[in-house]
Amino acid sequence: MSAYLAELLGTMILVLLGDGVVANVVLKQTKGNNGGWIVITAGWGCAVTVAVYCTHTISGAHLNPAVTLGLAVIGKFDWALVSGYIAAQLAGGFLGGILVWLAYLPHWPVTTSQGDKLAVFSTAPAIRHTVGNLICEAIGTTLLVLGVLAVLSPANLLPNSGFDKGFAPALVGLLVWSIGLSLGGPTGYAINPARDLGPRLAHFVLPIPGKGSSDWGYAWIPVVGPIIGGIAGALIYKALWAAV
């Protein structure tokens, strides 16, 4: 149960800080309004770093169903725990979305754009193109899972250094920042079904003034794309690092 709780709390922290920076940039009359894409991507990188530091010694800090499934496919995670981890991650994403709503409570009524309100909680494509959007999410998540596994690979760790426990979470955050800067333009780089679906559900149920649609027609892409990419990234890692 401690591992499941860690996944819930870690994903909640991830979404609270990640969606929080989006809220700060896009909602009206905030201190960070119009801060821009660099602020958003940097904020998400820091959000991942903090969340991983909080949970990686307890649950492994998956915080992402695509990571959990990828690890299970290559035999690095017990399939019996997969459903519990994913449920905890989705619940954490949902709770994180609620906390962001509460933190920015006065700013929802003064923000008129329905798209900006939804953007706080979930991703949307810059140009709607089903195949292109799906491919972009798959590529980004492939790099995420491959990069995370490479960072934690024994071949990249200094013996008896504690590197994996001390500095690796910061490198994972840097990886997410890099993905956001380079590949976030087309879709907003969900690269994590729980990060998108959990807060999207929060948007759907919360009493946000003038919030508009939760865009369920697009919602499957930031779920399916990352799952494809997560499995692909794990398989690529296994093929390349099997003999290392």
C-alpha positions as protocol buffer text, in pm:
chain_id: "A"
residue {
  index: 1
  type: MET
  ca { x: 0 y: 0 z: 0 }
}
residue {
  index: 2
  type: SER
  ca { x: 288 y: 242 z: 64 }
}
residue {
  index: 3
  type: ALA
  ca { x: 397 y: 208 z: -300 }
}
residue {
  index: 4
  type: TYR
  ca { x: 45 y: 278 z: -426 }
}
residue {
  index: 5
  type: LEU
  ca { x: 15 y: 577 z: -194 }
}
residue {
  index: 6
  type: ALA
  ca { x: 351 y: 707 z: -315 }
}
residue {
  index: 7
  type: GLU
  ca { x: 235 y: 682 z: -677 }
}
residue {
  index: 8
  type: LEU
  ca { x: -84 y: 868 z: -592 }
}
residue {
  index: 9
  type: LEU
  ca { x: 93 y: 1144 z: -400 }
}
residue {
  index: 10
  type: GLY
  ca { x: 379 y: 1167 z: -650 }
}
residue {
  index: 11
  type: THR
  ca { x: 143 y: 1205 z: -946 }
}
residue {
  index: 12
  type: MET
  ca { x: -59 y: 1457 z: -749 }
}
residue {
  index: 13
  type: ILE
  ca { x: 257 y: 1663 z: -687 }
}
residue {
  index: 14
  type: LEU
  ca { x: 355 y: 1629 z: -1052 }
}
residue {
  index: 15
  type: VAL
  ca { x: 19 y: 1763 z: -1171 }
}
residue {
  index: 16
  type: LEU
  ca { x: -9 y: 2027 z: -900 }
}
residue {
  index: 17
  type: LEU
  ca { x: 324 y: 2183 z: -997 }
}
residue {
  index: 18
  type: GLY
  ca { x: 299 y: 2110 z: -1369 }
}
residue {
  index: 19
  type: ASP
  ca { x: -57 y: 2220 z: -1426 }
}
residue {
  index: 20
  type: GLY
  ca { x: 11 y: 2495 z: -1175 }
}
residue {
  index: 21
  type: VAL
  ca { x: 271 y: 2655 z: -1398 }
}
residue {
  index: 22
  type: VAL
  ca { x: 30 y: 2636 z: -1693 }
}
residue {
  index: 23
  type: ALA
  ca { x: -235 y: 2808 z: -1481 }
}
residue {
  index: 24
  type: ASN
  ca { x: 13 y: 3079 z: -1384 }
}
residue {
  index: 25
  type: VAL
  ca { x: 93 y: 3148 z: -1749 }
}
residue {
  index: 26
  type: VAL
  ca { x: -248 y: 3125 z: -1917 }
}
residue {
  index: 27
  type: LEU
  ca { x: -502 y: 3240 z: -1659 }
}
residue {
  index: 28
  type: LYS
  ca { x: -576 y: 3612 z: -1642 }
}
residue {
  index: 29
  type: GLN
  ca { x: -440 y: 3848 z: -1374 }
}
residue {
  index: 30
  type: THR
  ca { x: -185 y: 3605 z: -1235 }
}
residue {
  index: 31
  type: LYS
  ca { x: 170 y: 3715 z: -1154 }
}
residue {
  index: 32
  type: GLY
  ca { x: 300 y: 3492 z: -1435 }
}
residue {
  index: 33
  type: ASN
  ca { x: 44 y: 3568 z: -1704 }
}
residue {
  index: 34
  type: ASN
  ca { x: 190 y: 3542 z: -2055 }
}
residue {
  index: 35
  type: GLY
  ca { x: 513 y: 3394 z: -1919 }
}
residue {
  index: 36
  type: GLY
  ca { x: 543 y: 3180 z: -2231 }
}
residue {
  index: 37
  type: TRP
  ca { x: 645 y: 2831 z: -2338 }
}
residue {
  index: 38
  type: ILE
  ca { x: 990 y: 2840 z: -2175 }
}
residue {
  index: 39
  type: VAL
  ca { x: 832 y: 2901 z: -1836 }
}
residue {
  index: 40
  type: ILE
  ca { x: 582 y: 2619 z: -1888 }
}
residue {
  index: 41
  type: THR
  ca { x: 842 y: 2364 z: -1998 }
}
residue {
  index: 42
  type: ALA
  ca { x: 1083 y: 2462 z: -1722 }
}
residue {
  index: 43
  type: GLY
  ca { x: 802 y: 2437 z: -1468 }
}
residue {
  index: 44
  type: TRP
  ca { x: 710 y: 2090 z: -1586 }
}
residue {
  index: 45
  type: GLY
  ca { x: 1073 y: 1979 z: -1568 }
}
residue {
  index: 46
  type: CYS
  ca { x: 1094 y: 2102 z: -1209 }
}
residue {
  index: 47
  type: ALA
  ca { x: 759 y: 1938 z: -1129 }
}
residue {
  index: 48
  type: VAL
  ca { x: 888 y: 1600 z: -1245 }
}
residue {
  index: 49
  type: THR
  ca { x: 1212 y: 1643 z: -1049 }
}
residue {
  index: 50
  type: VAL
  ca { x: 1033 y: 1723 z: -723 }
}
residue {
  index: 51
  type: ALA
  ca { x: 778 y: 1443 z: -766 }
}
residue {
  index: 52
  type: VAL
  ca { x: 1048 y: 1185 z: -842 }
}
residue {
  index: 53
  type: TYR
  ca { x: 1259 y: 1293 z: -544 }
}
residue {
  index: 54
  type: CYS
  ca { x: 954 y: 1254 z: -320 }
}
residue {
  index: 55
  type: THR
  ca { x: 869 y: 900 z: -428 }
}
residue {
  index: 56
  type: HIS
  ca { x: 1146 y: 711 z: -608 }
}
residue {
  index: 57
  type: THR
  ca { x: 1278 y: 531 z: -298 }
}
residue {
  index: 58
  type: ILE
  ca { x: 924 y: 415 z: -211 }
}
residue {
  index: 59
  type: SER
  ca { x: 758 y: 317 z: -538 }
}
residue {
  index: 60
  type: GLY
  ca { x: 1022 y: 371 z: -805 }
}
residue {
  index: 61
  type: ALA
  ca { x: 848 y: 697 z: -904 }
}
residue {
  index: 62
  type: HIS
  ca { x: 675 y: 569 z: -1217 }
}
residue {
  index: 63
  type: LEU
  ca { x: 407 y: 842 z: -1190 }
}
residue {
  index: 64
  type: ASN
  ca { x: 302 y: 749 z: -1543 }
}
residue {
  index: 65
  type: PRO
  ca { x: 108 y: 447 z: -1677 }
}
residue {
  index: 66
  type: ALA
  ca { x: 331 y: 446 z: -1986 }
}
residue {
  index: 67
  type: VAL
  ca { x: 636 y: 396 z: -1765 }
}
residue {
  index: 68
  type: THR
  ca { x: 463 y: 127 z: -1560 }
}
residue {
  index: 69
  type: LEU
  ca { x: 352 y: -66 z: -1868 }
}
residue {
  index: 70
  type: GLY
  ca { x: 688 y: -28 z: -2040 }
}
residue {
  index: 71
  type: LEU
  ca { x: 873 y: -166 z: -1741 }
}
residue {
  index: 72
  type: ALA
  ca { x: 630 y: -455 z: -1709 }
}
residue {
  index: 73
  type: VAL
  ca { x: 665 y: -548 z: -2076 }
}
residue {
  index: 74
  type: ILE
  ca { x: 1043 y: -590 z: -2044 }
}
residue {
  index: 75
  type: GLY
  ca { x: 1022 y: -775 z: -1713 }
}
residue {
  index: 76
  type: LYS
  ca { x: 1139 y: -492 z: -1488 }
}
residue {
  index: 77
  type: PHE
  ca { x: 808 y: -461 z: -1302 }
}
residue {
  index: 78
  type: ASP
  ca { x: 560 y: -714 z: -1163 }
}
residue {
  index: 79
  type: TRP
  ca { x: 243 y: -736 z: -1375 }
}
residue {
  index: 80
  type: ALA
  ca { x: 43 y: -804 z: -1058 }
}
residue {
  index: 81
  type: LEU
  ca { x: 111 y: -446 z: -945 }
}
residue {
  index: 82
  type: VAL
  ca { x: 36 y: -274 z: -1275 }
}
residue {
  index: 83
  type: SER
  ca { x: -336 y: -212 z: -1229 }
}
residue {
  index: 84
  type: GLY
  ca { x: -287 y: -74 z: -877 }
}
residue {
  index: 85
  type: TYR
  ca { x: -11 y: 160 z: -990 }
}
residue {
  index: 86
  type: ILE
  ca { x: -216 y: 291 z: -1281 }
}
residue {
  index: 87
  type: ALA
  ca { x: -524 y: 344 z: -1063 }
}
residue {
  index: 88
  type: ALA
  ca { x: -313 y: 536 z: -811 }
}
residue {
  index: 89
  type: GLN
  ca { x: -157 y: 749 z: -1085 }
}
residue {
  index: 90
  type: LEU
  ca { x: -494 y: 841 z: -1234 }
}
residue {
  index: 91
  type: ALA
  ca { x: -631 y: 927 z: -890 }
}
residue {
  index: 92
  type: GLY
  ca { x: -325 y: 1140 z: -821 }
}
residue {
  index: 93
  type: GLY
  ca { x: -369 y: 1326 z: -1147 }
}
residue {
  index: 94
  type: PHE
  ca { x: -734 y: 1392 z: -1064 }
}
residue {
  index: 95
  type: LEU
  ca { x: -649 y: 1523 z: -716 }
}
residue {
  index: 96
  type: GLY
  ca { x: -368 y: 1736 z: -854 }
}
residue {
  index: 97
  type: GLY
  ca { x: -612 y: 1899 z: -1094 }
}
residue {
  index: 98
  type: ILE
  ca { x: -848 y: 1981 z: -807 }
}
residue {
  index: 99
  type: LEU
  ca { x: -565 y: 2141 z: -609 }
}
residue {
  index: 100
  type: VAL
  ca { x: -469 y: 2361 z: -903 }
}
residue {
  index: 101
  type: TRP
  ca { x: -831 y: 2470 z: -936 }
}
residue {
  index: 102
  type: LEU
  ca { x: -834 y: 2564 z: -567 }
}
residue {
  index: 103
  type: ALA
  ca { x: -499 y: 2742 z: -582 }
}
residue {
  index: 104
  type: TYR
  ca { x: -619 y: 2965 z: -868 }
}
residue {
  index: 105
  type: LEU
  ca { x: -979 y: 3000 z: -753 }
}
residue {
  index: 106
  type: PRO
  ca { x: -1019 y: 3378 z: -815 }
}
residue {
  index: 107
  type: HIS
  ca { x: -873 y: 3356 z: -1166 }
}
residue {
  index: 108
  type: TRP
  ca { x: -1129 y: 3126 z: -1332 }
}
residue {
  index: 109
  type: PRO
  ca { x: -1411 y: 3384 z: -1350 }
}
residue {
  index: 110
  type: VAL
  ca { x: -1185 y: 3653 z: -1499 }
}
residue {
  index: 111
  type: THR
  ca { x: -1045 y: 3421 z: -1768 }
}
residue {
  index: 112
  type: THR
  ca { x: -1282 y: 3416 z: -2064 }
}
residue {
  index: 113
  type: SER
  ca { x: -1107 y: 3167 z: -2292 }
}
residue {
  index: 114
  type: GLN
  ca { x: -1247 y: 2815 z: -2261 }
}
residue {
  index: 115
  type: GLY
  ca { x: -936 y: 2680 z: -2432 }
}
residue {
  index: 116
  type: ASP
  ca { x: -707 y: 2841 z: -2175 }
}
residue {
  index: 117
  type: LYS
  ca { x: -910 y: 2695 z: -1891 }
}
residue {
  index: 118
  type: LEU
  ca { x: -890 y: 2346 z: -2040 }
}
residue {
  index: 119
  type: ALA
  ca { x: -518 y: 2391 z: -2113 }
}
residue {
  index: 120
  type: VAL
  ca { x: -453 y: 2418 z: -1740 }
}
residue {
  index: 121
  type: PHE
  ca { x: -579 y: 2063 z: -1694 }
}
residue {
  index: 122
  type: SER
  ca { x: -499 y: 1876 z: -2015 }
}
residue {
  index: 123
  type: THR
  ca { x: -326 y: 1893 z: -2349 }
}
residue {
  index: 124
  type: ALA
  ca { x: -462 y: 1991 z: -2688 }
}
residue {
  index: 125
  type: PRO
  ca { x: -302 y: 1989 z: -3032 }
}
residue {
  index: 126
  type: ALA
  ca { x: -180 y: 2305 z: -3202 }
}
residue {
  index: 127
  type: ILE
  ca { x: -313 y: 2157 z: -3528 }
}
residue {
  index: 128
  type: ARG
  ca { x: -564 y: 1874 z: -3508 }
}
residue {
  index: 129
  type: HIS
  ca { x: -424 y: 1585 z: -3706 }
}
residue {
  index: 130
  type: THR
  ca { x: -509 y: 1248 z: -3558 }
}
residue {
  index: 131
  type: VAL
  ca { x: -218 y: 1051 z: -3702 }
}
residue {
  index: 132
  type: GLY
  ca { x: 34 y: 1330 z: -3655 }
}
residue {
  index: 133
  type: ASN
  ca { x: -75 y: 1399 z: -3297 }
}
residue {
  index: 134
  type: LEU
  ca { x: -64 y: 1030 z: -3210 }
}
residue {
  index: 135
  type: ILE
  ca { x: 284 y: 992 z: -3360 }
}
residue {
  index: 136
  type: CYS
  ca { x: 413 y: 1297 z: -3175 }
}
residue {
  index: 137
  type: GLU
  ca { x: 293 y: 1165 z: -2839 }
}
residue {
  index: 138
  type: ALA
  ca { x: 440 y: 822 z: -2914 }
}
residue {
  index: 139
  type: ILE
  ca { x: 781 y: 967 z: -3011 }
}
residue {
  index: 140
  type: GLY
  ca { x: 797 y: 1188 z: -2704 }
}
residue {
  index: 141
  type: THR
  ca { x: 710 y: 906 z: -2468 }
}
residue {
  index: 142
  type: THR
  ca { x: 954 y: 670 z: -2638 }
}
residue {
  index: 143
  type: LEU
  ca { x: 1230 y: 918 z: -2559 }
}
residue {
  index: 144
  type: LEU
  ca { x: 1100 y: 962 z: -2206 }
}
residue {
  index: 145
  type: VAL
  ca { x: 1106 y: 593 z: -2115 }
}
residue {
  index: 146
  type: LEU
  ca { x: 1427 y: 520 z: -2303 }
}
residue {
  index: 147
  type: GLY
  ca { x: 1592 y: 819 z: -2137 }
}
residue {
  index: 148
  type: VAL
  ca { x: 1474 y: 730 z: -1786 }
}
residue {
  index: 149
  type: LEU
  ca { x: 1595 y: 372 z: -1821 }
}
residue {
  index: 150
  type: ALA
  ca { x: 1929 y: 488 z: -1962 }
}
residue {
  index: 151
  type: VAL
  ca { x: 1980 y: 738 z: -1679 }
}
residue {
  index: 152
  type: LEU
  ca { x: 1922 y: 460 z: -1426 }
}
residue {
  index: 153
  type: SER
  ca { x: 2120 y: 198 z: -1618 }
}
residue {
  index: 154
  type: PRO
  ca { x: 2393 y: 39 z: -1401 }
}
residue {
  index: 155
  type: ALA
  ca { x: 2641 y: 114 z: -1679 }
}
residue {
  index: 156
  type: ASN
  ca { x: 2579 y: 486 z: -1627 }
}
residue {
  index: 157
  type: LEU
  ca { x: 2608 y: 480 z: -1249 }
}
residue {
  index: 158
  type: LEU
  ca { x: 2924 y: 528 z: -1047 }
}
residue {
  index: 159
  type: PRO
  ca { x: 2982 y: 232 z: -813 }
}
residue {
  index: 160
  type: ASN
  ca { x: 2888 y: 306 z: -452 }
}
residue {
  index: 161
  type: SER
  ca { x: 2824 y: 670 z: -540 }
}
residue {
  index: 162
  type: GLY
  ca { x: 2455 y: 693 z: -457 }
}
residue {
  index: 163
  type: PHE
  ca { x: 2416 y: 868 z: -793 }
}
residue {
  index: 164
  type: ASP
  ca { x: 2092 y: 692 z: -874 }
}
residue {
  index: 165
  type: LYS
  ca { x: 1934 y: 815 z: -551 }
}
residue {
  index: 166
  type: GLY
  ca { x: 2095 y: 1158 z: -542 }
}
residue {
  index: 167
  type: PHE
  ca { x: 2112 y: 1311 z: -887 }
}
residue {
  index: 168
  type: ALA
  ca { x: 1912 y: 1090 z: -1123 }
}
residue {
  index: 169
  type: PRO
  ca { x: 1573 y: 1254 z: -1045 }
}
residue {
  index: 170
  type: ALA
  ca { x: 1715 y: 1589 z: -1156 }
}
residue {
  index: 171
  type: LEU
  ca { x: 1828 y: 1431 z: -1484 }
}
residue {
  index: 172
  type: VAL
  ca { x: 1478 y: 1290 z: -1536 }
}
residue {
  index: 173
  type: GLY
  ca { x: 1339 y: 1642 z: -1490 }
}
residue {
  index: 174
  type: LEU
  ca { x: 1596 y: 1774 z: -1739 }
}
residue {
  index: 175
  type: LEU
  ca { x: 1486 y: 1504 z: -1983 }
}
residue {
  index: 176
  type: VAL
  ca { x: 1122 y: 1613 z: -1954 }
}
residue {
  index: 177
  type: TRP
  ca { x: 1224 y: 1976 z: -2004 }
}
residue {
  index: 178
  type: SER
  ca { x: 1414 y: 1877 z: -2318 }
}
residue {
  index: 179
  type: ILE
  ca { x: 1117 y: 1684 z: -2455 }
}
residue {
  index: 180
  type: GLY
  ca { x: 889 y: 1980 z: -2390 }
}
residue {
  index: 181
  type: LEU
  ca { x: 1122 y: 2225 z: -2563 }
}
residue {
  index: 182
  type: SER
  ca { x: 1185 y: 2005 z: -2865 }
}
residue {
  index: 183
  type: LEU
  ca { x: 867 y: 1802 z: -2913 }
}
residue {
  index: 184
  type: GLY
  ca { x: 600 y: 1983 z: -2713 }
}
residue {
  index: 185
  type: GLY
  ca { x: 486 y: 2217 z: -2989 }
}
residue {
  index: 186
  type: PRO
  ca { x: 246 y: 1992 z: -3180 }
}
residue {
  index: 187
  type: THR
  ca { x: 47 y: 1843 z: -2889 }
}
residue {
  index: 188
  type: GLY
  ca { x: 159 y: 2000 z: -2562 }
}
residue {
  index: 189
  type: TYR
  ca { x: 353 y: 1679 z: -2477 }
}
residue {
  index: 190
  type: ALA
  ca { x: 128 y: 1486 z: -2243 }
}
residue {
  index: 191
  type: ILE
  ca { x: 371 y: 1187 z: -2256 }
}
residue {
  index: 192
  type: ASN
  ca { x: 173 y: 1052 z: -1961 }
}
residue {
  index: 193
  type: PRO
  ca { x: -188 y: 926 z: -1965 }
}
residue {
  index: 194
  type: ALA
  ca { x: -239 y: 1003 z: -1595 }
}
residue {
  index: 195
  type: ARG
  ca { x: -111 y: 1358 z: -1637 }
}
residue {
  index: 196
  type: ASP
  ca { x: -373 y: 1421 z: -1905 }
}
residue {
  index: 197
  type: LEU
  ca { x: -671 y: 1200 z: -1824 }
}
residue {
  index: 198
  type: GLY
  ca { x: -677 y: 1254 z: -1446 }
}
residue {
  index: 199
  type: PRO
  ca { x: -687 y: 1636 z: -1463 }
}
residue {
  index: 200
  type: ARG
  ca { x: -920 y: 1624 z: -1765 }
}
residue {
  index: 201
  type: LEU
  ca { x: -1167 y: 1436 z: -1545 }
}
residue {
  index: 202
  type: ALA
  ca { x: -1122 y: 1706 z: -1282 }
}
residue {
  index: 203
  type: HIS
  ca { x: -1201 y: 1972 z: -1544 }
}
residue {
  index: 204
  type: PHE
  ca { x: -1512 y: 1775 z: -1639 }
}
residue {
  index: 205
  type: VAL
  ca { x: -1655 y: 1762 z: -1285 }
}
residue {
  index: 206
  type: LEU
  ca { x: -1537 y: 2089 z: -1131 }
}
residue {
  index: 207
  type: PRO
  ca { x: -1770 y: 2394 z: -1121 }
}
residue {
  index: 208
  type: ILE
  ca { x: -1543 y: 2615 z: -1332 }
}
residue {
  index: 209
  type: PRO
  ca { x: -1730 y: 2920 z: -1467 }
}
residue {
  index: 210
  type: GLY
  ca { x: -1764 y: 2911 z: -1846 }
}
residue {
  index: 211
  type: LYS
  ca { x: -1530 y: 2616 z: -1880 }
}
residue {
  index: 212
  type: GLY
  ca { x: -1672 y: 2467 z: -2199 }
}
residue {
  index: 213
  type: SER
  ca { x: -1600 y: 2118 z: -2328 }
}
residue {
  index: 214
  type: SER
  ca { x: -1341 y: 1879 z: -2183 }
}
residue {
  index: 215
  type: ASP
  ca { x: -1261 y: 1773 z: -2543 }
}
residue {
  index: 216
  type: TRP
  ca { x: -1324 y: 1401 z: -2503 }
}
residue {
  index: 217
  type: GLY
  ca { x: -1291 y: 1351 z: -2877 }
}
residue {
  index: 218
  type: TYR
  ca { x: -918 y: 1418 z: -2848 }
}
residue {
  index: 219
  type: ALA
  ca { x: -867 y: 1263 z: -2502 }
}
residue {
  index: 220
  type: TRP
  ca { x: -774 y: 915 z: -2630 }
}
residue {
  index: 221
  type: ILE
  ca { x: -462 y: 1041 z: -2812 }
}
residue {
  index: 222
  type: PRO
  ca { x: -266 y: 1144 z: -2498 }
}
residue {
  index: 223
  type: VAL
  ca { x: -355 y: 802 z: -2356 }
}
residue {
  index: 224
  type: VAL
  ca { x: -286 y: 570 z: -2649 }
}
residue {
  index: 225
  type: GLY
  ca { x: 13 y: 759 z: -2789 }
}
residue {
  index: 226
  type: PRO
  ca { x: 212 y: 752 z: -2464 }
}
residue {
  index: 227
  type: ILE
  ca { x: 130 y: 385 z: -2404 }
}
residue {
  index: 228
  type: ILE
  ca { x: 265 y: 297 z: -2750 }
}
residue {
  index: 229
  type: GLY
  ca { x: 571 y: 511 z: -2690 }
}
residue {
  index: 230
  type: GLY
  ca { x: 633 y: 381 z: -2339 }
}
residue {
  index: 231
  type: ILE
  ca { x: 639 y: 21 z: -2456 }
}
residue {
  index: 232
  type: ALA
  ca { x: 854 y: 112 z: -2756 }
}
residue {
  index: 233
  type: GLY
  ca { x: 1105 y: 298 z: -2540 }
}
residue {
  index: 234
  type: ALA
  ca { x: 1134 y: 10 z: -2299 }
}
residue {
  index: 235
  type: LEU
  ca { x: 1184 y: -241 z: -2581 }
}
residue {
  index: 236
  type: ILE
  ca { x: 1452 y: -24 z: -2742 }
}
residue {
  index: 237
  type: TYR
  ca { x: 1631 y: 2 z: -2409 }
}
residue {
  index: 238
  type: LYS
  ca { x: 1617 y: -374 z: -2361 }
}
residue {
  index: 239
  type: ALA
  ca { x: 1756 y: -434 z: -2709 }
}
residue {
  index: 240
  type: LEU
  ca { x: 2041 y: -183 z: -2674 }
}
residue {
  index: 241
  type: TRP
  ca { x: 2140 y: -236 z: -2313 }
}
residue {
  index: 242
  type: ALA
  ca { x: 2075 y: -611 z: -2280 }
}
residue {
  index: 243
  type: ALA
  ca { x: 2444 y: -694 z: -2294 }
}
residue {
  index: 244
  type: VAL
  ca { x: 2567 y: -396 z: -2088 }
}
